[in-house]
Amino acid sequence: MTAQQQPRLMTTEQAAVYLGLPSSGASRQKKSKGHIPESVTRKVGGSVLYDRVALDKWLDEQEARYRCFMHLVYRTVYQAVYRRAD
């Protein structure tokens, strides 16, 4: 199912499948530990629903942050290796 076929607001179970998590319990645990921000959820009645668009934006930000981090790691390792050679 593509992102366009997914509903905009998803239950915890649907969000777990969308994120590739093993269970809805895993997504609840990640949310409670702060690994998934509150900004991607919406309270509707007594339910917590996950906003697919907000999740996609958050995932893109996480990917960009990871790429920047890995660039710094590679640069630091490269400099350390080649400084030793001098």
Secondary structure, DSSP 8 states (H G I E B T S, - for coil): --TTTS-SEE-HHHHHHHHT-S-HHHHHHHHHTTSS-GGGEEEETTEEEEEHHHHHHHHHHHHHHHHHHHHHHHHHHHHHHHHHH-
